Amino acid sequence: MSKYATYHGQDVFNSPGSTSQPQPINKMFWFKNSDAVSELEVDAELQDIHHESDIGTQVPVDGSGVEPRGRILYTFQTHRGLKSRHIQLIALGGSIGTGLFVGTGTTLSLAGPAPLFMSFIVISAIVWIVVQSLAEMTTYLPVEGASVPLFVHRFFEPSLAFAAGWNYWYSYAMLVAAEISAASVVIDYWDNPVPIAAWITIILVTVVLLNIFAVRIYGESEFWFASIKIIAILGLTILGIVLFFGGGPNHDRLGFRYWKDPGAFNSYPKPGLGTTGKFLAFWTSLIRSGFAFILSPETITIAAGESEAPRRDIPKASKQFIYRLIVFYVLGTLVVSVIVASNDPDLLQAVSSGNKNAGASPFVIGIKRAGIQGLDHVVNAVIITSAWSAANSFLYAGSRSLFSLAMTGQAPKIFTKCSNGVPYVAVFATALLGSLAYLSISSGSATVFAWFLNLTTIGGYVAWVVMFMTYLRFRKALAYNHMLSSIPFKSPGQPYTSYFAMIVLILLCLTNGFQVFFPGNFSAASFLAAYITLPLFFALYLGHKMWARTPWVRSVETVDIWSGISEANRQEEEDMGPSEPRNLLERIWS
């Protein structure tokens, strides 16, 4: 074999001007862009080298070697077209969807107002820890094609990365279907002559078109989508405060009336269970509440690969996330608990059967009960827009996850094909799985939405557990190399907050379907929706491990924390900082 490794017609060698001589070493590598895990003898010193064009990263299958990995050319590239304001809104916009506007109605009817409010506080805390941990890894290594599976591969081990990568893609695609299905539930509020199938097609085609244009077009569309949602939730929060004090048209002061009658806690899964029923109501609320946030923090990491200044934008987005969680989710659920009773007949009808005019969103029902004419229709339209936006965001994230899988040889190479910086084949493949939303036509929108809620929530919890395992390994590798104190962004309370969040998430995964084991409650469909994700994940993990014979975990001294750092540092040095805001609006969104 040649002294130099050749890839796509390019020699991998020391940077021009380097005084060091190549020392022959033999390693097994898993190349980005490869169709499968392949062995390649590389007898060149592996150092960071700079090229004028975009570069990839070599990652050893066996986890050996502590020197900085070599860097190679690849021909399939995404573009860094997302501005700071795009990153800020994507960090928030992707997470405000039907989980908040629609899913809270299901949880409220099952558990009651207190469990709903309490569970959103707990899940918000966990999501904040997820965001901080992801931001720390992403700011350190904001490479193109960045994703959690890429970090798992480099910091933990390849088989777990393989399973995590496919779990992410599958979950994101299911979320596209869930959001579109939820939109069809919301549309059912009106007696419209247009078939549900037509609405599903319109929404699906629109988000595909927005995703196959240049990434800057996606960023701009999501910026305005998210802006509408932010204005809406702020307006609904203010409206909730007004109704709380009796400022509605009927001057009926609500206060915490519905916390007293029918009560703060429901007994779950059946009446008459006393304290146990109240605790289980809180626990099922905690499990279900995750759907409002699931996999949204990861959009920060995915967008980092296409951000113009990731080391400036990512820490900023992560630090501001806590305020957004409090304002939009904690206050939002408090408003829901104030304006709608958990036994409201319209809410129960919407949850159980999706009957027309029932009102799928508790916000819409609360406005209708307050006697505010016409506003319920406006809010219903905004909720449809939010579902549209969330589907747009999840299609983006899913396609980039599949693109990243293909770049590391864990998915067919065809998914690396790009046009104008957009991995269009990955977009179409993700949208194809998202077309499962058409199940709403035969099984009922509300029923199908409940299936997707279970499937995607547990898929997201599994993804977060793997992320925390990887983050803790990343910290150990930094400490081993005496670099922990010099990383560009450090999240507070680590590693203790990560251990806490990971333990809670594992418990949520294992107990997700506890209600099906109660006498008379078992349903094959409910059982599969609750637990099918777990055996699927482990099948992917163990199957890949038997095939590739990868280590159970990389030893801490061989964890690759070097590849891509030179490029990230250079980009940070070249970053001139944000332009000076010209007006108040730019100050808010910059």
C-alpha positions in Angstrom: 0.0 0.0 0.0 1.1 3.5 -0.6 2.8 5.5 2.1 -0.1 7.9 2.0 -3.8 7.0 2.3 -5.8 8.1 -0.7 -9.5 9.1 -0.4 -11.6 10.5 -3.2 -8.5 11.1 -5.2 -6.8 13.1 -2.4 -3.7 12.1 -0.4 -3.8 12.3 3.3 -0.5 13.7 4.5 1.1 16.2 6.8 0.3 19.9 6.3 2.7 21.8 4.0 5.5 23.2 6.1 5.3 20.6 8.8 8.6 19.6 10.2 7.5 16.2 11.6 8.0 13.0 9.5 5.2 10.5 9.0 5.5 7.5 11.3 3.9 4.3 10.0 1.0 3.1 12.1 -1.7 0.6 11.2 -5.2 1.3 12.3 -8.7 0.3 11.3 -10.9 3.2 10.4 -14.5 3.9 9.8 -14.5 6.6 7.1 -17.2 9.2 6.7 -18.8 8.6 3.3 -18.2 4.8 3.4 -21.1 2.5 2.6 -20.3 0.3 5.6 -17.7 -0.2 8.3 -14.6 -1.1 6.3 -11.0 -1.8 7.2 -8.3 0.3 5.7 -4.6 0.2 6.5 -3.4 3.8 7.0 0.3 4.2 7.5 0.6 8.0 7.8 0.8 10.1 10.9 -2.7 11.2 11.8 -2.7 14.9 12.3 -5.1 17.7 11.7 -4.5 19.1 8.2 -6.2 22.0 6.5 -7.7 22.1 3.0 -9.3 24.9 1.3 -12.6 23.0 1.0 -14.7 21.2 3.5 -13.3 18.3 5.4 -14.4 15.2 7.1 -13.1 13.1 10.0 -11.6 9.6 10.3 -12.9 7.6 13.3 -11.3 4.3 14.4 -13.7 1.4 14.9 -11.6 -0.1 17.7 -11.2 3.1 19.6 -7.4 2.9 19.5 -5.0 5.8 19.1 -4.8 9.0 21.1 -3.3 11.2 18.5 -5.4 13.8 16.7 -7.3 12.0 13.9 -6.5 12.7 10.3 -9.0 14.8 8.3 -10.1 14.0 4.7 -12.0 15.6 1.9 -15.5 14.7 1.2 -17.7 15.8 -1.7 -21.1 15.9 0.0 -21.5 19.1 2.0 -24.1 21.1 3.7 -23.8 24.9 3.9 -23.3 27.2 6.9 -26.3 29.4 6.1 -28.0 29.8 9.4 -27.6 33.2 11.1 -27.6 33.9 14.8 -31.3 34.9 14.9 -32.2 31.6 13.0 -30.3 29.6 15.6 -32.1 31.4 18.5 -35.5 30.8 17.0 -34.9 27.2 15.9 -33.7 26.4 19.4 -37.1 27.5 20.7 -39.4 27.2 17.7 -39.0 23.5 17.1 -40.1 22.8 20.6 -43.3 24.7 20.6 -45.8 22.5 18.8 -48.9 20.5 19.4 -47.3 18.9 22.5 -48.1 22.2 24.3 -51.2 23.3 22.3 -52.9 19.9 22.0 -51.1 17.2 24.1 -51.7 19.1 27.3 -55.5 18.5 26.8 -55.0 14.7 26.9 -52.8 15.0 30.0 -55.2 17.4 31.7 -58.2 15.1 31.2 -56.3 12.0 32.5 -54.3 13.4 35.4 -55.8 16.7 36.5 -54.4 20.3 36.7 -51.9 19.8 39.5 -50.0 16.8 37.9 -50.0 18.6 34.6 -48.4 21.7 36.1 -46.0 19.8 38.3 -44.8 17.4 35.5 -44.0 20.3 33.2 -41.8 21.9 35.9 -39.9 18.6 36.3 -39.6 17.9 32.6 -38.5 21.5 31.9 -35.7 21.0 34.4 -34.6 17.8 32.6 -34.8 19.5 29.2 -32.6 22.4 30.5 -30.0 19.8 31.6 -30.2 18.2 28.2 -29.7 21.5 26.5 -26.7 22.5 28.6 -25.0 19.1 28.1 -25.5 19.2 24.4 -24.3 22.8 24.2 -21.1 21.9 26.0 -20.2 19.2 23.5 -21.4 21.1 20.4 -19.6 24.3 21.3 -16.4 22.3 21.8 -16.8 20.5 18.5 -19.2 22.4 16.1 -18.3 20.3 13.0 -20.4 20.0 9.9 -22.8 17.1 10.1 -22.8 17.5 13.9 -25.3 15.2 15.6 -25.6 13.3 18.9 -24.9 10.0 17.2 -21.6 11.5 15.8 -20.7 12.4 19.4 -21.7 8.9 20.6 -19.5 7.4 18.0 -16.5 9.4 18.9 -16.8 9.6 22.7 -18.5 6.2 23.6 -18.5 3.5 20.9 -19.8 2.8 17.4 -22.6 0.3 17.9 -24.4 2.5 20.4 -24.0 5.4 17.9 -25.5 3.2 15.2 -28.5 2.4 17.3 -28.8 6.0 18.5 -28.6 7.4 15.0 -31.4 5.2 13.6 -33.5 5.9 16.7 -33.1 9.6 16.1 -34.1 9.4 12.5 -37.0 7.1 13.2 -38.2 9.4 16.1 -37.9 12.6 14.1 -39.8 11.0 11.2 -42.5 9.8 13.6 -42.7 13.4 15.0 -43.3 14.7 11.5 -46.2 12.3 11.2 -47.4 13.2 14.8 -47.5 16.9 14.1 -49.3 16.5 10.8 -51.8 14.1 12.5 -52.3 16.6 15.3 -52.9 19.3 12.7 -55.7 17.2 11.3 -57.2 16.8 14.8 -57.2 20.6 15.2 -58.7 21.1 11.7 -61.6 18.8 12.9 -62.8 21.7 15.0 -64.3 23.2 11.9 -67.0 21.6 9.7 -64.9 21.9 6.5 -65.7 20.2 3.2 -62.0 19.5 2.5 -61.1 15.8 3.3 -58.4 15.2 6.0 -56.3 13.4 3.4 -56.1 16.7 1.4 -55.0 18.6 4.5 -52.3 16.1 5.3 -51.0 16.3 1.7 -51.0 20.1 1.7 -49.0 20.2 5.0 -46.6 17.4 4.0 -45.8 18.9 0.6 -45.3 22.4 2.0 -42.8 21.3 4.6 -40.9 19.2 2.1 -40.6 22.2 -0.3 -39.4 24.4 2.6 -36.7 21.8 3.4 -35.4 21.2 -0.1 -34.7 24.9 -0.7 -31.3 26.3 0.5 -30.8 26.0 4.3 -31.1 29.8 4.6 -34.7 29.6 3.2 -35.4 26.9 5.9 -33.9 29.1 8.6 -36.0 32.1 7.4 -39.2 30.2 7.2 -38.7 28.7 10.7 -37.8 32.1 12.1 -41.2 33.5 11.1 -43.1 30.3 12.0 -41.6 30.4 15.5 -42.3 34.1 15.8 -46.0 33.5 15.3 -46.0 30.8 17.9 -44.1 32.9 20.4 -46.5 35.8 20.0 -49.5 33.4 20.3 -48.3 31.7 23.5 -47.5 35.1 25.1 -50.9 36.4 24.1 -52.6 33.2 25.5 -50.6 33.6 28.8 -51.8 37.2 29.1 -55.3 36.1 28.3 -55.1 33.4 31.0 -54.1 36.1 33.6 -57.0 38.3 32.5 -59.5 35.4 32.8 -58.0 34.4 36.2 -59.0 37.8 37.6 -62.4 37.9 35.8 -61.5 40.2 32.9 -63.4 38.2 30.3 -66.7 39.3 28.6 -68.8 37.5 31.2 -66.6 38.9 34.1 -66.5 35.4 35.7 -63.4 35.3 38.0 -61.9 31.9 37.5 -59.1 31.9 39.9 -58.2 28.3 40.8 -61.8 27.2 40.6 -61.0 24.1 38.5 -58.3 23.0 41.0 -61.1 22.8 43.6 -63.9 21.4 41.5 -63.5 18.8 40.0 -60.2 18.8 41.9 -56.4 19.2 41.5 -55.7 15.5 41.1 -57.5 12.8 39.2 -57.2 9.2 40.2 -55.3 7.2 37.5 -55.8 4.8 35.9 -59.2 4.3 37.5 -61.2 6.2 40.2 -61.0 5.3 43.9 -57.3 4.5 44.2 -56.7 7.3 46.7 -53.1 8.5 47.2 -51.8 5.8 44.9 -54.1 7.0 42.1 -52.9 10.6 42.6 -49.2 9.6 42.4 -49.8 7.5 39.3 -51.7 10.5 37.8 -48.6 12.6 38.4 -46.3 9.9 37.0 -48.3 9.3 33.8 -48.4 13.1 33.4 -44.6 13.2 33.7 -44.3 10.5 31.0 -46.7 12.2 28.6 -45.4 15.7 29.2 -42.1 14.9 27.5 -43.8 14.9 24.1 -44.0 18.7 24.2 -40.2 18.9 24.3 -39.0 15.6 22.8 -35.9 15.8 20.6 -36.2 19.6 20.3 -33.0 20.4 22.1 -31.1 18.4 19.5 -32.0 20.9 16.8 -29.4 23.2 18.4 -26.7 20.6 17.8 -27.9 19.8 14.3 -28.1 23.5 13.4 -24.5 24.1 14.7 -23.1 22.4 11.6 -24.8 25.0 9.4 -24.4 28.0 11.7 -22.1 30.8 10.6 -20.7 31.3 14.1 -21.5 28.2 16.3 -19.2 29.0 19.2 -21.0 32.3 19.6 -24.5 31.3 18.8 -24.8 27.9 20.6 -23.9 29.1 24.2 -26.2 32.1 23.7 -29.1 29.9 22.7 -28.5 27.4 25.6 -28.3 30.1 28.2 -31.5 31.7 27.2 -33.4 28.4 27.0 -34.3 28.3 30.7 -36.3 31.5 30.4 -38.2 30.2 27.4 -39.0 27.0 29.2 -40.5 29.0 32.1 -42.4 31.5 30.1 -43.8 29.2 27.4 -44.2 25.8 29.1 -44.5 26.3 32.8 -46.8 29.4 32.5 -48.5 27.9 29.5 -49.6 24.8 31.4 -50.6 26.9 34.4 -52.9 28.9 32.1 -54.4 25.6 30.7 -55.1 24.4 34.3 -56.9 27.7 35.1 -59.1 28.1 32.0 -60.3 24.5 31.4 -61.7 21.9 33.8 -60.2 18.4 33.6 -63.7 17.0 33.1 -64.8 19.4 30.5 -67.1 17.4 28.1 -65.7 19.0 25.0 -62.2 18.2 26.1 -63.0 14.6 26.9 -64.8 14.1 23.6 -61.8 15.5 21.7 -59.4 13.2 23.6 -61.5 10.1 23.3 -63.0 10.3 19.8 -61.9 13.4 18.0 -65.5 14.4 17.3 -66.0 17.5 15.2 -66.4 20.8 17.0 -65.2 19.2 20.2 -62.0 21.3 20.3 -58.7 19.4 20.4 -56.8 22.2 22.2 -57.6 23.2 25.8 -56.7 26.8 24.9 -59.5 26.9 22.3 -62.0 25.3 24.7 -61.0 27.8 27.4 -61.6 30.8 25.1 -64.9 29.3 24.0 -66.0 28.9 27.6 -65.0 32.5 28.4 -67.4 33.7 25.7 -64.8 35.5 23.6 -66.4 35.5 20.1 -64.2 34.6 17.1 -60.9 34.3 19.1 -61.3 30.5 19.3 -61.1 30.3 15.5 -58.0 32.5 15.4 -56.2 30.5 18.0 -57.2 27.2 16.3 -55.6 28.6 13.1 -52.4 29.6 15.0 -52.2 26.1 16.4 -52.4 24.6 12.9 -49.5 26.9 12.0 -47.6 25.7 15.0 -48.1 22.1 13.9 -46.9 23.1 10.5 -43.8 24.7 11.9 -43.0 21.8 14.2 -43.3 19.4 11.3 -41.0 21.6 9.3 -38.4 21.7 12.1 -38.6 17.9 12.7 -38.3 17.1 9.0 -35.1 19.3 8.9 -33.7 17.5 12.0 -34.6 14.1 10.7 -33.1 14.6 7.3 -29.8 15.9 8.8 -29.7 12.9 11.1 -30.0 10.5 8.2 -27.4 12.6 6.3 -25.0 12.2 9.3 -25.7 8.5 9.4 -24.8 8.2 5.7 -21.7 10.3 6.2 -20.4 7.8 8.8 -21.2 4.8 6.7 -24.2 3.7 8.8 -26.7 4.4 6.1 -26.6 4.0 2.3 -24.4 6.5 0.6 -27.2 7.9 -1.5 -28.4 9.8 1.5 -25.3 12.0 1.3 -26.4 13.5 -2.0 -26.8 17.3 -1.7 -28.1 20.0 -3.9 -27.4 23.7 -3.0 -26.3 22.5 0.4 -29.4 20.5 1.1 -29.4 16.7 1.5 -32.5 16.3 -0.6 -32.5 12.5 -0.7 -32.5 12.4 3.1 -35.3 14.9 3.1 -37.5 12.8 0.8 -36.8 9.6 2.8 -37.7 11.2 6.1 -40.9 12.7 4.6 -41.8 9.2 3.2 -41.9 7.8 6.8 -43.7 10.9 7.9 -46.5 10.1 5.5 -47.7 7.6 8.1 -49.8 10.5 9.1 -52.3 9.2 6.5 -53.2 6.5 9.1 -55.4 9.3 10.5 -57.8 8.7 7.7 -58.8 5.2 8.7 -58.1 5.0 12.4 -59.1 8.5 13.5 -56.9 11.5 14.0 -57.0 11.5 17.8 -56.2 7.8 18.1 -53.3 8.0 15.7 -52.0 11.1 17.4 -52.0 9.1 20.8 -50.0 6.3 19.1 -47.4 8.7 17.8 -47.3 10.5 21.2 -46.2 7.3 22.9 -43.8 6.1 20.2 -41.9 9.4 19.9 -41.8 10.2 23.6 -40.1 7.0 24.6 -37.8 7.2 21.5 -36.8 10.7 22.7 -36.2 9.5 26.3 -33.9 6.7 25.0 -32.0 9.2 22.9 -31.5 11.5 25.9 -30.2 8.6 28.1 -27.7 7.7 25.4 -26.7 11.4 25.1 -26.0 11.7 28.9 -23.9 8.5 28.8 -21.9 10.0 26.0 -21.6 13.4 27.7 -20.3 11.8 30.9 -17.7 9.9 28.8 -16.8 13.2 27.0 -16.1 14.8 30.4 -13.9 11.9 31.5 -11.9 12.2 28.3 -11.4 15.9 28.8 -10.4 15.4 32.5 -7.9 12.7 31.4 -6.3 15.1 28.9 -6.4 18.0 31.5 -8.6 20.0 29.2 -11.8 20.2 31.3 -11.1 23.7 32.5 -10.3 25.1 29.1 -13.3 24.2 27.0 -15.2 27.1 25.4 -18.5 26.6 27.2 -19.1 24.9 30.6 -22.6 24.0 31.8 -23.4 24.4 35.6 -23.9 21.6 38.1 -22.2 18.9 36.1 -21.8 16.0 36.2 -24.4 15.7 39.0 -27.3 17.2 37.0 -26.6 14.7 34.2 -26.7 11.7 36.5 -30.0 12.9 38.0 -31.7 13.5 34.7 -30.4 10.1 33.3 -31.8 8.2 36.2 -35.3 9.9 35.9 -35.4 9.2 32.2 -34.5 5.5 32.6 -37.4 5.2 35.1 -39.8 6.9 32.7 -38.8 4.5 29.9 -39.3 1.4 32.0 -42.6 2.5 33.5 -44.1 4.1 30.4 -46.8 1.6 29.8 -47.6 0.7 33.5 -51.3 1.3 33.0 -51.7 -1.6 30.6 -50.9 -4.1 33.4 -53.8 -3.0 35.5 -56.7 -5.6 35.3 -59.0 -4.9 32.4 -56.7 -2.3 30.9 -54.5 -4.5 28.6 -54.5 -3.6 24.9 -52.0 -5.0 22.4 -51.9 -1.7 20.5 -51.2 0.3 23.7 -48.6 -2.2 24.9 -46.7 -2.0 21.6 -46.9 1.8 21.4 -45.5 2.0 24.9 -42.6 -0.6 24.6 -41.8 -1.4 21.0 -39.1 1.3 20.9 -37.0 -0.4 23.5 -36.5 -3.9 21.9 -36.1 -2.1 18.5 -33.3 0.0 19.9 -31.5 -3.0 21.5 -31.9 -5.1 18.4 -30.1 -2.4 16.4 -27.4 -2.1 19.1 -26.7 -5.8 19.6 -27.0 -6.6 15.9 -24.4 -4.0 14.9 -22.1 -5.1 17.8 -22.2 -8.7 16.6 -21.6 -7.7 13.0 -18.9 -5.1 13.5 -17.4 -6.6 16.7 -16.9 -3.2 18.3 -15.7 -2.6 21.9 -18.3 -2.3 24.6 -16.9 1.2 25.3 -13.8 3.1 24.2 -11.2 3.3 26.9 -10.9 6.9 28.1 -7.4 7.4 26.9 -8.5 6.6 23.3 -11.5 8.8 23.1 -11.1 11.2 20.1 -11.5 14.7 21.4 -9.0 16.2 18.9 -10.4 15.8 15.4 -12.0 19.0 14.1 -10.7 21.2 16.9 -8.2 23.1 14.7 -10.9 24.0 12.2 -13.3 25.0 15.0 -10.6 27.2 16.6 -9.8 28.8 13.3 -13.5 29.5 12.6 -13.8 31.1 16.0 -10.8 33.3 15.4 -12.3 34.4 12.1 -15.7 35.2 13.6 -16.0 39.0 13.6 -18.9 38.9 16.0 -22.5 40.0 15.4 -23.2 43.2 13.5 -24.5 46.0 15.6 -28.3 45.9 15.9 -29.9 48.7 13.9 -33.2 48.9 15.8 -35.2 47.4 18.7 -36.5 44.5 16.7 -32.9 43.4 15.7 -31.8 43.8 19.3 -34.6 41.3 20.4 -33.9 38.7 17.7 -30.1 39.0 17.4 
